[in-house]
Amino acid sequence: MTHEYPNNYMLQRIAGGSFDFMIAAAITCWLYENITYYMIPTLLITTIGGIVTIFFILWMTRRIFKEDIFENTLFLRNIYRYHFYHELY
């Protein structure tokens, strides 16, 4: 007797779908009052973090590269994004 087991791709799709369902269920459990209460601090922290990151990348680019600062700023930003994305997945 032979059994057909799902391949790794199918198992990853099933796990991803169940994880998405779990996240959606957790989000629907949040109360509206809690969301509005934490909205301003969250927006404030993320905005300040984004501005600090931009200035850090500009400062770092000027220290590392002496010419073509704008192009190298985009290059350095993409390096950080690539590294962060691959650390997550």
C-alpha positions in Angstrom: 0.0 0.0 0.0 1.4 3.4 -1.0 0.5 6.8 0.4 0.8 10.1 -1.4 2.2 12.6 1.1 2.1 16.4 0.4 5.4 17.9 -0.8 7.2 20.6 1.1 5.6 23.3 -1.1 2.1 22.1 -0.2 3.0 21.9 3.5 4.4 25.5 3.4 1.2 26.7 1.7 -1.0 25.0 4.3 1.2 26.4 7.2 1.1 29.9 5.6 -2.7 29.8 5.2 -3.3 28.7 8.8 -0.9 31.3 10.1 -2.7 34.0 8.1 -6.0 32.8 9.5 -4.6 32.9 13.0 -3.4 36.5 12.5 -6.7 37.6 11.1 -8.6 36.1 14.1 -6.2 37.8 16.5 -6.8 41.2 14.8 -10.5 40.9 14.9 -10.4 40.3 18.7 -8.9 43.8 19.3 -11.2 46.4 20.8 -11.7 49.7 18.9 -11.0 51.7 22.0 -7.6 50.0 22.5 -6.7 50.7 18.8 -7.5 54.4 19.1 -5.8 54.7 22.5 -2.5 53.4 21.1 -2.7 55.0 17.7 -1.0 58.3 18.5 1.9 56.8 20.4 2.4 54.2 17.6 2.4 56.7 14.9 4.7 59.0 16.8 7.3 56.2 17.5 7.2 54.9 13.9 7.5 58.4 12.4 10.4 59.3 14.7 12.1 56.0 13.9 11.7 56.5 10.2 13.1 60.1 10.4 16.1 58.9 12.5 16.7 56.1 10.0 16.8 58.5 7.1 19.2 60.8 8.8 21.4 57.9 9.9 21.6 56.6 6.3 22.4 60.0 4.9 25.1 60.6 7.6 26.6 57.1 7.0 26.6 57.6 3.3 28.4 60.9 3.5 31.1 59.3 5.7 31.6 56.2 3.6 31.2 57.6 0.0 32.8 60.8 -1.0 31.1 61.1 -4.4 27.7 60.2 -5.9 26.1 60.6 -2.5 22.5 60.4 -3.7 23.1 57.1 -5.7 25.0 55.6 -2.8 22.3 56.6 -0.4 19.8 54.6 -2.4 22.3 51.7 -2.5 22.8 51.7 1.2 19.1 51.9 1.9 18.5 48.9 -0.3 21.2 47.0 1.6 19.5 47.6 4.9 16.1 46.6 3.4 17.5 43.4 1.9 19.3 42.4 5.1 16.2 43.0 7.2 13.9 41.2 4.8 16.1 38.1 4.7 16.6 38.1 8.5 12.8 37.7 8.8 12.3 35.0 6.2 
